[in-house]
Amino acid sequence: MSGDLGLNVSRETSERLATYAALLVKWNPAINLVSKSSLADLQTRHFADSAQLFELCPPTAHHWADLGSGGGFPGLVIAILAAESMPDLTVTLVESDGRKAAFLSAVVRETGLHAKVIADRIESLPPLAADVLSARALAALPQLLAFAEQHLAPGGHALFPKGATHRSEVVESLADWRFDLREHPSKTDPHAVILEIEGVSRV
């Protein structure tokens, strides 16, 4: 497991990831958490792709919120990696689909994670005051920036994985938003990046 992830993880972390993978395979036919084709490539397509975000987590962070968690990427992977290396990090998973939220809760329970699942719409929540905010394949960047304005703590970081169209989304966002941006190349997809964003404010 550790070799596939490109991370040096402990046996306990590896076992948690294996438990998560088994639950994903078990639940997927009923609620379509990930595409059937990507199930065969869970390690790279989903686990390693999510794990690279954790490397960008500031060591002082106490609260990571993952929006639109779906099958748990990246939020559950973050929570599993943090369980040993950052035990004080609380991970909040926001998922409005009740069935997917039930799946997330099952994984949290089975793996003993320090994470909470909120089955509600992102817009309806009171501010989460997250030190780190993530969202994978959820919405275009202008909408994600609105979520960041609502749910990031002052000085917080947003981490948004994006594909080949990320530059046009950044340009589109500048019509309504100001923000500090760093681009990190994806380690799992040569056409993808992770957008690290701070200082979000409306124009």
C-alpha positions as CSV (number, residue, x, y, z in Angstrom):
1,M,0.0,0.0,0.0
2,S,2.7,2.5,1.0
3,G,4.6,2.0,-2.3
4,D,1.5,2.5,-4.4
5,L,0.7,5.8,-2.6
6,G,4.2,7.1,-2.9
7,L,4.1,7.7,0.9
8,N,5.9,6.0,3.7
9,V,2.9,5.1,5.8
10,S,2.7,2.9,8.9
11,R,1.0,-0.4,9.1
12,E,-2.0,1.1,10.9
13,T,-2.5,3.8,8.2
14,S,-2.1,1.1,5.5
15,E,-4.8,-1.0,7.3
16,R,-7.1,1.9,7.5
17,L,-6.7,2.6,3.8
18,A,-7.4,-1.1,3.0
19,T,-10.5,-1.0,5.2
20,Y,-11.7,2.1,3.3
21,A,-11.0,0.5,-0.1
22,A,-12.9,-2.6,0.9
23,L,-16.0,-0.6,2.0
24,L,-15.8,1.5,-1.2
25,V,-15.9,-1.7,-3.3
26,K,-18.8,-3.0,-1.2
27,W,-20.9,0.1,-1.3
28,N,-20.1,1.3,-4.9
29,P,-22.6,-0.9,-6.8
30,A,-25.5,0.5,-4.8
31,I,-24.6,4.3,-4.7
32,N,-22.0,4.8,-7.4
33,L,-19.3,6.5,-5.3
34,V,-16.7,6.3,-8.0
35,S,-16.8,5.2,-11.7
36,K,-16.6,1.5,-12.1
37,S,-13.6,1.8,-14.4
38,S,-11.6,3.7,-11.7
39,L,-12.2,1.1,-9.0
40,A,-9.4,-1.0,-10.5
41,D,-7.0,1.9,-10.1
42,L,-8.0,3.1,-6.7
43,Q,-4.5,3.6,-5.5
44,T,-3.5,6.2,-8.1
45,R,-6.7,7.6,-9.3
46,H,-8.1,8.3,-5.9
47,F,-5.8,7.5,-2.9
48,A,-2.5,9.0,-4.2
49,D,-4.4,11.8,-5.9
50,S,-5.9,12.8,-2.6
51,A,-2.8,12.1,-0.5
52,Q,-0.8,14.8,-2.4
53,L,-3.1,17.5,-0.9
54,F,-2.1,16.4,2.6
55,E,1.5,17.3,1.8
56,L,0.3,21.0,1.5
57,C,-1.3,21.1,4.9
58,P,0.2,23.7,7.2
59,P,1.6,22.1,10.3
60,T,-0.4,24.5,12.4
61,A,-3.8,23.5,11.0
62,H,-6.4,22.2,13.4
63,H,-9.5,22.0,11.1
64,W,-9.7,20.7,7.6
65,A,-13.1,20.8,5.8
66,D,-13.7,18.9,2.7
67,L,-16.7,20.0,0.7
68,G,-18.8,17.7,-1.5
69,S,-16.9,14.7,-0.1
70,G,-18.8,12.1,-2.2
71,G,-16.9,8.9,-2.0
72,G,-14.4,10.5,0.5
73,F,-11.8,12.0,-1.8
74,P,-9.8,13.8,-0.6
75,G,-11.4,14.1,2.8
76,L,-11.3,10.5,4.1
77,V,-7.8,10.0,2.8
78,I,-6.7,13.2,4.6
79,A,-8.3,12.0,7.8
80,I,-6.6,8.6,7.6
81,L,-3.2,10.1,6.9
82,A,-3.7,12.7,9.7
83,A,-4.7,10.1,12.3
84,E,-1.1,9.4,13.1
85,S,0.9,12.3,11.8
86,M,-1.4,15.2,12.8
87,P,-3.7,13.7,15.5
88,D,-5.0,17.2,16.5
89,L,-6.4,17.8,13.0
90,T,-10.2,17.5,12.9
91,V,-11.6,16.7,9.5
92,T,-15.1,17.7,8.5
93,L,-16.7,16.0,5.6
94,V,-19.7,17.9,4.0
95,E,-21.9,15.8,1.7
96,S,-25.6,16.6,0.9
97,D,-26.4,13.2,-0.5
98,G,-27.8,11.2,2.4
99,R,-26.6,7.8,1.0
100,K,-23.1,9.0,0.4
101,A,-23.0,10.7,3.8
102,A,-24.0,7.3,5.3
103,F,-21.1,5.7,3.5
104,L,-18.7,8.3,4.8
105,S,-20.0,7.8,8.4
106,A,-19.5,4.0,8.0
107,V,-15.9,4.4,7.0
108,V,-15.2,6.9,9.8
109,R,-16.7,4.4,12.3
110,E,-14.9,1.3,10.9
111,T,-11.5,3.0,10.8
112,G,-11.9,4.9,14.1
113,L,-11.1,8.3,12.5
114,H,-11.2,11.7,14.2
115,A,-13.7,13.1,11.6
116,K,-17.3,14.2,11.4
117,V,-19.8,14.0,8.6
118,I,-22.3,16.7,7.9
119,A,-25.2,15.7,5.6
120,D,-26.3,19.2,4.5
121,R,-25.9,21.6,1.6
122,I,-22.7,23.7,1.7
123,E,-24.6,27.0,1.3
124,S,-26.8,26.2,4.3
125,L,-24.1,25.7,6.8
126,P,-22.9,28.3,9.3
127,P,-19.2,29.2,8.6
128,L,-17.0,26.2,9.3
129,A,-13.9,28.4,10.0
130,A,-11.6,25.8,8.4
131,D,-7.8,26.3,8.4
132,V,-7.8,24.2,5.2
133,L,-10.6,23.8,2.7
134,S,-10.7,21.2,-0.1
135,A,-13.1,20.3,-2.9
136,R,-12.4,17.8,-5.6
137,A,-14.5,17.7,-8.8
138,L,-17.3,19.8,-7.1
139,A,-17.7,23.0,-9.0
140,A,-16.0,25.7,-11.2
141,L,-13.5,27.9,-9.4
142,P,-15.8,31.0,-9.1
143,Q,-18.3,28.9,-7.0
144,L,-15.5,27.3,-5.0
145,L,-14.2,30.8,-4.1
146,A,-17.7,31.7,-2.8
147,F,-17.5,28.6,-0.6
148,A,-14.0,29.6,0.5
149,E,-15.2,33.1,1.5
150,Q,-17.9,31.5,3.6
151,H,-16.0,28.6,5.2
152,L,-12.3,29.5,5.5
153,A,-10.9,30.9,8.7
154,P,-8.9,34.1,8.4
155,G,-5.5,33.2,7.1
156,G,-6.8,29.8,5.9
157,H,-5.8,27.9,2.7
158,A,-8.0,26.4,0.1
159,L,-6.7,23.5,-1.9
160,F,-8.6,22.8,-5.1
161,P,-7.5,20.0,-7.6
162,K,-8.2,21.1,-11.1
163,G,-7.7,19.7,-14.6
164,A,-6.6,21.0,-17.9
165,T,-9.1,23.9,-18.0
166,H,-7.8,25.5,-14.7
167,R,-6.3,28.6,-16.4
168,S,-9.6,29.6,-17.9
169,E,-11.4,29.1,-14.6
170,V,-8.8,31.4,-12.9
171,V,-9.3,34.1,-15.5
172,E,-13.1,33.9,-15.2
173,S,-12.8,34.2,-11.4
174,L,-10.8,37.4,-11.5
175,A,-13.9,39.3,-12.7
176,D,-15.4,38.9,-9.2
177,W,-12.7,37.8,-6.9
178,R,-9.3,38.7,-5.6
179,F,-7.0,36.0,-4.2
180,D,-3.4,34.9,-3.8
181,L,-2.7,31.8,-5.9
182,R,0.0,29.2,-6.1
183,E,-0.1,26.3,-8.6
184,H,1.3,22.9,-7.6
185,P,1.7,20.4,-10.4
186,S,-0.3,17.2,-9.8
187,K,1.9,14.1,-9.1
188,T,-0.7,11.8,-10.6
189,D,-1.9,13.6,-13.8
190,P,0.5,15.7,-16.0
191,H,-2.4,17.9,-17.1
192,A,-3.7,18.6,-13.6
193,V,-2.8,21.1,-10.8
194,I,-3.6,21.8,-7.3
195,L,-4.6,25.4,-6.8
196,E,-3.6,26.7,-3.4
197,I,-5.6,29.9,-2.6
198,E,-5.4,32.4,0.2
199,G,-6.8,35.8,0.9
200,V,-10.1,35.4,-0.9
201,S,-12.2,38.6,-1.1
202,R,-14.8,40.0,-3.5
203,V,-14.0,42.7,-6.0
